[in-house]
Amino acid sequence: MPFALTEPGRHGAVLAAVNRQAEAEGLAPGMRLADARALLPRLAAAEARPAHDRRGLERLALWSHRFTPCCAVDGGDGLLLDIAGAAHLFGGEAAMAAEVEARIAGLGFEARTGLADTPGAAWALARFGGEGRRIAAPGETAAALGPLPVEALRIAPGDAHLLRRLGVATIGAVDALPRPSLARRFGRGEQSGAVLERLDRALGRRPDPVASLPAPPACLARLAFPEPLTELAGLESALARLMEDLCASLERDGLGARTLSLLFCRADGGTARRSVSTARATRDGAHLQRLFEGRIETVDPGFGIDVMALHAVRAEPLAPGQLRLAEGGRGGGGGGLGPLIDRLQARLGEGSVSRLEAVESHLPERAERRMAPGREGTAWPVRPGLPQRPFRLFDRPEPVDAIAELPDGPPALFTWRRLRRRVVRAEGPERIEPEWWTGGADRDPRDYYRVEDMEGRRYWLFRAGLYRDVGSKGPPRWYIHGLFG
């Protein structure tokens, strides 16, 4: 039966797409629906749903990852597969194209395929090369595109119309025109209507990159229910089944999960999502399920949940662990700080747990930074022979009033937080020069001293500045930077 999809037009509905029977009767996209039915009264029509079609194409592109890792949606009616380096796995380009066509036909779709050195040439051959499969041999792109109409360049309709009025109807005729005059008449650049730009991309004279869809999740477990679930116990039981299937897939692929996403699809069409992260890669199902405790309770089931899916959004290689005689024969994946960190983050939120990592810096307050657990950082070497550092270091040095017996000597008395402390022992100085290359305001050298007061308390003090610079910068200033013990 002749069939067409329609879309709104300026003067009523117009045809957006037609099937083979309607095309054989003389109908074509762009015709008004009223005119089409006047020519073909038995035409069946339905309103086009571009957003729905786009989602279907994206799912089909993800399905095409079985052929090549680089797949993209091409316009509103096609797919673009970069098969460089993959065709030999299927016995060559022709055999691979036949395999793709057969698989797509098994899904209930008809496909026209075009193979060429460039994406633009492949697009033109698939849509304007006629029925069947069209393949341009390597280096023969210009010859294969020459007889095709100018519309195969994907240029603006106005430019195509003007070219035909000038008697230029094929791509070969466009390529034969003088390039300077073609650029002056039809423009040049990245805009869609630039004839010369489209011609050069199709013939491989300019790069034409392909923006591939991201790869699907590392592992996915999905469960559909015959009746929508509304009770929390049912959702927890379903999560246990999903977790078992997902962990089996992770173990089969030698992976461990770092980020999990649990998707709930409600019967009314709504969705809800809950995610958890781990400090280290793991496939311990019991531990991963505990991370979702308390989060499923926040999901509103509405009229019921009819589908649940568990995605391993981020996964990393994880080697099998050595079996133990104790702990049920399981490997060592459940011990250590990893599970504790995961539970704390699940309860307190992302970013609630961090660790300190050493950073190479002259200034002690800048010699460390906070890192997320499990994130690999730079391991700076520990230099032997460095002076002892205090166990407790202040985020910012606190000013003190100090009196020294000698201008460049250690303090004999200092006042900190309104309490006066007399120094009985001192060690130093340790000179730390400023980081002049950072352009910061702190440009004075520091002389650090380890001092002890009469009560046995030990402090880390420093003098910022030198007495020889009193005239230009003022007298040196004293600060306390940390406490020992």
C-alpha positions as CSV (number, residue, x, y, z in Angstrom):
1,M,0.0,0.0,0.0
2,P,1.3,3.5,-0.8
3,F,2.3,5.2,2.4
4,A,3.8,8.6,3.3
5,L,4.9,10.6,6.4
6,T,3.8,14.2,6.6
7,E,5.0,17.3,8.3
8,P,3.5,20.8,8.7
9,G,4.0,23.2,5.8
10,R,3.1,26.8,5.0
11,H,-0.1,25.9,3.2
12,G,-1.0,22.6,4.9
13,A,0.7,19.2,5.4
14,V,3.4,18.2,3.0
15,L,5.0,14.8,2.4
16,A,8.2,14.2,4.4
17,A,8.9,10.7,3.2
18,V,7.3,8.1,0.9
19,N,7.7,4.3,0.5
20,R,8.5,2.5,-2.7
21,Q,4.9,2.0,-3.8
22,A,4.1,5.7,-3.4
23,E,7.4,6.7,-5.2
24,A,6.4,4.4,-8.1
25,E,3.1,6.2,-8.4
26,G,4.9,9.5,-8.8
27,L,4.9,10.9,-5.3
28,A,7.9,12.5,-3.7
29,P,8.9,14.4,-0.5
30,G,7.9,18.0,-0.6
31,M,4.5,17.5,-2.3
32,R,1.4,18.9,-0.6
33,L,-0.7,16.1,1.0
34,A,-3.8,17.4,-0.8
35,D,-2.1,17.2,-4.2
36,A,-0.7,13.7,-3.4
37,R,-4.2,12.4,-2.5
38,A,-5.6,14.0,-5.6
39,L,-3.1,11.9,-7.7
40,L,-3.4,8.8,-5.5
41,P,-6.6,8.6,-3.4
42,R,-5.6,5.4,-1.7
43,L,-2.5,7.0,-0.2
44,A,-2.2,6.2,3.6
45,A,-0.5,8.9,5.6
46,A,0.7,9.5,9.1
47,E,2.3,12.4,10.9
48,A,6.1,12.2,11.0
49,R,7.8,12.1,14.5
50,P,11.4,13.4,14.0
51,A,12.4,13.1,17.6
52,H,11.2,9.5,17.7
53,D,13.0,8.7,14.5
54,R,16.2,10.3,15.9
55,R,16.1,8.1,18.9
56,G,15.6,5.1,16.8
57,L,18.6,6.0,14.6
58,E,20.7,6.5,17.7
59,R,19.8,3.0,19.0
60,L,20.6,1.6,15.5
61,A,24.0,3.4,15.5
62,L,24.8,1.9,18.9
63,W,23.7,-1.5,17.6
64,S,26.2,-0.9,14.7
65,H,29.1,-0.9,17.1
66,R,29.3,-4.7,16.4
67,F,30.8,-3.8,13.0
68,T,33.1,-0.9,13.8
69,P,33.8,1.3,16.9
70,C,33.1,4.6,14.9
71,C,29.4,4.9,14.2
72,A,27.3,8.1,13.9
73,V,23.8,9.2,12.9
74,D,23.9,10.8,9.4
75,G,21.1,13.3,9.0
76,G,17.6,12.2,9.7
77,D,17.6,9.0,7.7
78,G,21.0,7.4,7.7
79,L,24.0,6.0,9.5
80,L,27.7,6.6,8.9
81,L,30.1,3.8,9.7
82,D,33.9,4.4,9.5
83,I,35.1,0.9,8.5
84,A,38.8,1.8,8.1
85,G,40.7,-1.1,9.6
86,A,37.6,-3.3,10.2
87,A,36.6,-4.4,6.7
88,H,39.1,-7.3,6.6
89,L,37.4,-8.9,9.6
90,F,34.4,-9.5,7.4
91,G,36.2,-10.6,4.2
92,G,36.5,-7.2,2.6
93,E,34.4,-4.1,2.0
94,A,31.8,-5.8,-0.3
95,A,31.3,-8.7,2.1
96,M,31.1,-6.3,5.0
97,A,28.4,-4.2,3.3
98,A,26.5,-7.3,2.5
99,E,26.6,-8.4,6.1
100,V,25.4,-5.0,7.3
101,E,22.5,-5.0,4.8
102,A,21.5,-8.6,5.8
103,R,21.6,-7.7,9.5
104,I,19.6,-4.5,9.0
105,A,17.0,-6.4,6.9
106,G,16.7,-8.9,9.8
107,L,15.6,-6.0,12.0
108,G,12.8,-5.1,9.5
109,F,14.5,-2.2,7.6
110,E,15.6,-1.7,4.0
111,A,19.0,-0.1,3.5
112,R,20.9,1.4,0.6
113,T,24.7,1.4,1.1
114,G,27.5,3.4,-0.3
115,L,31.2,2.9,0.2
116,A,33.8,5.5,-0.6
117,D,37.0,7.1,0.7
118,T,35.2,10.1,2.2
119,P,31.9,10.4,4.3
120,G,30.5,12.9,1.7
121,A,31.1,10.5,-1.2
122,A,29.5,7.6,0.7
123,W,26.5,9.7,1.5
124,A,26.1,10.7,-2.2
125,L,26.4,7.1,-3.4
126,A,23.9,5.7,-0.9
127,R,21.2,8.3,-1.7
128,F,21.8,9.1,-5.4
129,G,23.6,6.1,-6.7
130,G,20.5,4.1,-7.5
131,E,19.2,0.8,-6.2
132,G,21.5,-1.7,-4.6
133,R,25.0,-1.3,-3.3
134,R,27.4,1.3,-4.8
135,I,31.2,1.1,-4.0
136,A,33.8,3.6,-5.2
137,A,37.2,1.9,-5.5
138,P,40.1,3.5,-3.6
139,G,41.3,6.6,-5.6
140,E,38.2,6.5,-7.9
141,T,36.0,8.8,-5.9
142,A,35.9,11.6,-8.5
143,A,34.9,9.1,-11.2
144,A,32.2,7.6,-9.1
145,L,30.6,10.9,-8.1
146,G,31.0,12.6,-11.6
147,P,27.6,11.5,-13.0
148,L,25.6,12.1,-9.8
149,P,23.3,15.2,-9.6
150,V,24.5,18.3,-7.9
151,E,22.1,17.7,-5.0
152,A,24.4,14.8,-4.0
153,L,26.9,17.4,-2.6
154,R,24.4,18.2,0.2
155,I,24.4,21.9,-0.8
156,A,21.7,24.4,-0.2
157,P,18.6,24.0,-2.4
158,G,19.0,27.5,-3.8
159,D,22.6,26.8,-4.9
160,A,21.5,23.5,-6.5
161,H,18.7,25.3,-8.4
162,L,21.1,28.0,-9.6
163,L,23.6,25.5,-10.8
164,R,20.9,23.7,-12.9
165,R,19.8,27.1,-14.4
166,L,23.4,27.6,-15.4
167,G,23.4,24.2,-17.1
168,V,25.6,22.5,-14.4
169,A,23.6,19.4,-13.4
170,T,26.3,16.9,-12.2
171,I,29.1,16.8,-9.7
172,G,31.6,16.2,-12.6
173,A,30.4,19.4,-14.3
174,V,30.8,21.4,-11.0
175,D,34.3,20.0,-10.6
176,A,35.2,21.1,-14.1
177,L,34.3,24.8,-13.4
178,P,37.1,27.2,-12.6
179,R,37.6,27.3,-8.8
180,P,38.0,31.1,-8.4
181,S,34.8,31.8,-10.2
182,L,33.0,29.0,-8.3
183,A,34.2,30.5,-5.0
184,R,33.1,34.0,-5.9
185,R,29.7,33.0,-7.1
186,F,28.7,30.5,-4.4
187,G,30.7,31.5,-1.4
188,R,33.4,29.7,0.6
189,G,33.7,28.6,4.2
190,E,32.1,26.2,6.6
191,Q,28.5,27.2,6.0
192,S,26.2,24.5,4.6
193,G,25.6,26.3,1.3
194,A,29.3,26.6,0.3
195,V,29.5,24.6,-2.9
196,L,33.3,24.6,-3.1
197,E,33.6,23.4,0.5
198,R,31.2,20.6,0.0
199,L,32.9,19.5,-3.3
200,D,36.3,19.4,-1.7
201,R,35.1,17.4,1.3
202,A,33.3,14.9,-0.9
203,L,36.4,14.4,-3.1
204,G,38.8,14.2,-0.2
205,R,40.6,17.5,-0.7
206,R,39.5,18.8,2.7
207,P,39.1,16.8,5.9
208,D,35.6,15.7,6.8
209,P,35.7,14.4,10.4
210,V,33.1,12.1,11.8
211,A,31.6,12.7,15.3
212,S,31.0,9.2,16.5
213,L,28.4,8.3,19.1
214,P,29.9,7.4,22.5
215,A,30.2,3.7,23.1
216,P,27.4,2.0,25.1
217,P,27.9,1.3,28.8
218,A,30.5,-1.2,29.6
219,C,27.9,-3.7,31.0
220,L,24.2,-3.5,31.2
221,A,21.6,-5.7,32.9
222,R,17.9,-5.1,32.2
223,L,14.8,-6.6,33.8
224,A,11.2,-6.1,32.5
225,F,8.3,-7.1,34.8
226,P,5.0,-8.6,33.7
227,E,3.2,-6.4,36.2
228,P,4.4,-2.9,37.4
229,L,6.1,-3.0,40.8
230,T,5.1,-0.5,43.5
231,E,6.5,-2.1,46.7
232,L,10.0,-1.4,48.0
233,A,10.6,-5.1,48.7
234,G,10.0,-5.9,45.0
235,L,12.4,-3.3,43.8
236,E,15.1,-4.5,46.1
237,S,14.6,-8.1,45.0
238,A,14.8,-6.9,41.3
239,L,18.1,-5.0,42.1
240,A,19.6,-8.2,43.6
241,R,18.8,-10.1,40.3
242,L,20.2,-7.3,38.2
243,M,23.4,-7.1,40.3
244,E,24.0,-10.8,40.0
245,D,23.7,-10.6,36.2
246,L,25.9,-7.5,36.0
247,C,28.6,-8.9,38.2
248,A,28.7,-12.1,36.1
249,S,29.2,-9.9,32.9
250,L,31.9,-7.9,34.6
251,E,33.7,-11.1,35.7
252,R,33.4,-12.6,32.2
253,D,35.0,-9.5,30.7
254,G,37.7,-9.1,33.4
255,L,36.2,-5.7,34.5
256,G,35.3,-4.0,37.8
257,A,32.7,-1.3,38.2
258,R,33.6,2.3,39.3
259,T,30.3,4.0,38.6
260,L,26.9,2.3,38.5
261,S,23.6,3.8,37.4
262,L,20.2,2.3,38.3
263,L,17.4,3.3,36.0
264,F,13.7,3.0,36.9
265,C,11.1,3.2,34.0
266,R,7.6,4.0,35.3
267,A,4.4,2.8,33.7
268,D,3.4,6.4,33.0
269,G,6.5,7.0,30.9
270,G,8.5,8.8,33.5
271,T,12.0,7.7,34.6
272,A,14.2,8.0,37.7
273,R,17.9,7.4,38.1
274,R,20.1,6.7,41.1
275,S,23.9,6.4,40.8
276,V,26.8,5.3,43.1
277,S,30.6,5.4,42.7
278,T,33.4,3.3,44.1
279,A,36.9,4.2,45.2
280,R,38.3,1.2,43.4
281,A,37.1,-1.2,40.7
282,T,35.1,-4.0,42.1
283,R,32.6,-6.6,41.2
284,D,31.5,-7.6,44.7
285,G,27.7,-7.7,44.2
286,A,26.9,-7.7,47.9
287,H,29.0,-4.6,48.5
288,L,27.7,-2.8,45.4
289,Q,24.1,-3.5,46.4
290,R,24.7,-2.1,49.9
291,L,25.7,1.2,48.3
292,F,22.1,1.6,46.9
293,E,20.6,1.1,50.4
294,G,18.5,4.2,51.2
295,R,18.5,5.4,47.6
296,I,15.8,3.1,46.3
297,E,13.5,4.4,49.0
298,T,13.6,7.9,47.5
299,V,12.2,6.7,44.1
300,D,8.6,7.5,43.5
301,P,7.1,4.5,41.7
302,G,4.0,6.4,40.6
303,F,1.7,3.8,38.9
304,G,4.4,1.2,39.1
305,I,7.9,0.4,37.8
306,D,7.7,-1.9,34.7
307,V,11.5,-1.9,33.7
308,M,14.7,-1.6,35.7
309,A,18.2,-1.4,34.2
310,L,21.6,-1.4,35.9
311,H,24.5,0.2,33.9
312,A,28.2,-0.1,34.6
313,V,28.7,3.4,33.3
314,R,32.4,3.4,34.1
315,A,34.4,0.1,34.4
316,E,38.1,-0.7,34.6
317,P,40.2,-3.8,34.2
318,L,40.2,-5.9,37.3
319,A,42.3,-9.0,37.6
320,P,40.9,-12.1,39.4
321,G,41.7,-12.3,43.1
322,Q,43.3,-15.2,44.8
323,L,40.8,-17.6,46.5
324,R,41.0,-17.8,50.3
325,L,40.2,-20.7,52.6
326,A,38.3,-18.3,54.8
327,E,35.6,-15.8,53.9
328,G,33.6,-18.2,51.8
329,G,36.5,-18.8,49.4
330,R,36.2,-15.2,48.0
331,G,39.2,-13.2,47.0
332,G,40.4,-10.1,48.7
333,G,38.1,-7.6,47.0
334,G,35.9,-7.0,50.0
335,G,38.6,-5.9,52.5
336,G,40.7,-2.8,53.0
337,L,39.6,0.8,52.9
338,G,37.7,0.6,49.6
339,P,34.4,-0.7,50.9
340,L,34.5,1.8,53.9
341,I,35.1,4.7,51.6
342,D,32.3,3.6,49.3
343,R,29.8,3.4,52.2
344,L,30.9,6.8,53.5
345,Q,30.4,8.4,50.1
346,A,27.1,6.7,49.6
347,R,25.8,8.0,53.0
348,L,27.5,11.5,53.0
349,G,27.5,12.2,49.2
350,E,30.1,12.6,46.5
351,G,33.1,14.5,47.5
352,S,32.7,13.9,51.2
353,V,35.8,11.6,51.4
354,S,39.2,12.7,50.1
355,R,42.9,12.0,50.6
356,L,45.9,14.2,50.7
357,E,48.6,13.9,48.0
358,A,52.0,15.5,48.1
359,V,52.6,18.3,45.6
360,E,56.1,19.6,44.8
361,S,56.2,23.2,46.2
362,H,58.6,25.3,48.2
363,L,55.8,26.6,50.4
364,P,54.6,24.0,53.0
365,E,51.0,25.2,52.9
366,R,51.0,24.4,49.1
367,A,52.8,21.1,49.3
368,E,49.7,19.0,49.4
369,R,46.2,18.8,47.8
370,R,43.0,16.9,48.3
371,M,42.3,14.1,45.9
372,A,39.3,11.9,45.4
373,P,39.9,8.4,46.7
374,G,40.9,6.0,43.9
375,R,42.1,8.7,41.6
376,E,45.6,8.3,40.5
377,G,47.9,11.3,41.2
378,T,51.5,12.2,40.8
379,A,53.8,10.4,43.2
380,W,56.6,12.9,44.0
381,P,59.8,11.3,45.3
382,V,60.6,11.7,49.0
383,R,64.0,13.4,49.3
384,P,66.1,12.0,52.2
385,G,67.7,14.5,54.6
386,L,64.9,17.0,54.8
387,P,64.3,18.7,58.2
388,Q,61.6,17.4,60.4
389,R,58.1,18.8,59.7
390,P,55.4,19.2,62.3
391,F,52.6,16.7,62.6
392,R,49.9,19.5,62.6
393,L,50.3,22.2,59.9
394,F,48.0,25.2,59.9
395,D,46.1,25.9,56.6
396,R,47.4,29.5,56.9
397,P,50.3,30.7,59.0
398,E,49.2,32.8,62.0
399,P,51.0,36.0,62.9
400,V,52.8,36.2,66.3
401,D,54.7,38.9,68.2
402,A,58.3,37.7,68.6
403,I,61.5,39.1,70.2
404,A,64.9,37.7,69.2
405,E,68.2,38.2,71.0
406,L,69.9,38.7,67.6
407,P,68.4,40.2,64.5
408,D,68.8,37.0,62.4
409,G,68.6,34.6,65.4
410,P,65.8,32.4,66.7
411,P,63.0,34.0,68.9
412,A,63.6,34.2,72.6
413,L,60.0,35.2,73.4
414,F,56.8,35.2,71.4
415,T,53.1,35.9,72.0
416,W,50.5,33.7,70.2
417,R,46.8,33.9,70.8
418,R,47.3,36.4,73.7
419,L,49.6,34.0,75.6
420,R,53.3,34.7,76.1
421,R,55.7,31.8,75.6
422,R,59.3,31.8,76.5
423,V,61.6,29.8,74.3
424,V,64.2,27.5,76.1
425,R,65.4,25.6,73.0
426,A,65.5,26.4,69.3
427,E,66.8,24.7,66.2
428,G,67.3,26.3,62.8
429,P,67.1,28.3,60.6
430,E,65.8,26.4,57.6
431,R,65.7,28.8,54.7
432,I,62.8,28.4,52.2
433,E,63.0,30.8,49.2
434,P,59.8,32.1,47.6
435,E,58.3,30.7,44.4
436,W,59.1,33.7,42.3
437,W,58.0,32.0,39.1
438,T,54.3,31.8,40.2
439,G,54.0,35.6,40.4
440,G,52.4,35.5,43.8
441,A,52.4,38.3,46.4
442,D,54.5,36.3,48.9
443,R,58.1,37.1,47.7
444,D,59.9,37.1,51.0
445,P,62.3,34.3,52.0
446,R,61.3,32.4,55.1
447,D,63.6,31.3,58.0
448,Y,61.9,28.4,59.9
449,Y,62.8,27.5,63.5
450,R,61.8,24.5,65.6
451,V,61.4,25.9,69.1
452,E,60.3,24.6,72.6
453,D,58.8,26.6,75.4
454,M,59.2,26.2,79.2
455,E,56.3,23.8,79.4
456,G,57.8,21.4,76.8
457,R,55.5,22.4,73.9
458,R,57.2,22.6,70.5
459,Y,56.3,25.0,67.7
460,W,57.3,25.7,64.1
461,L,57.8,29.4,63.6
462,F,59.3,31.4,60.7
463,R,60.5,34.9,60.1
464,A,59.3,36.3,56.7
465,G,61.8,38.7,55.3
466,L,65.3,39.7,56.1
467,Y,66.6,42.6,58.3
468,R,68.8,43.9,55.4
469,D,65.6,44.7,53.6
470,V,64.1,46.8,56.4
471,G,64.4,50.0,54.5
472,S,62.5,48.8,51.4
473,K,60.0,46.3,52.8
474,G,59.7,47.1,56.5
475,P,60.8,44.9,59.4
476,P,60.5,41.1,59.1
477,R,57.3,39.5,60.4
478,W,57.0,36.4,62.5
479,Y,54.4,33.6,62.0
480,I,53.6,30.2,63.6
481,H,53.0,27.5,61.0
482,G,52.5,24.3,62.9
483,L,52.7,22.3,66.1
484,F,54.9,19.3,66.9
485,G,53.5,16.3,68.9
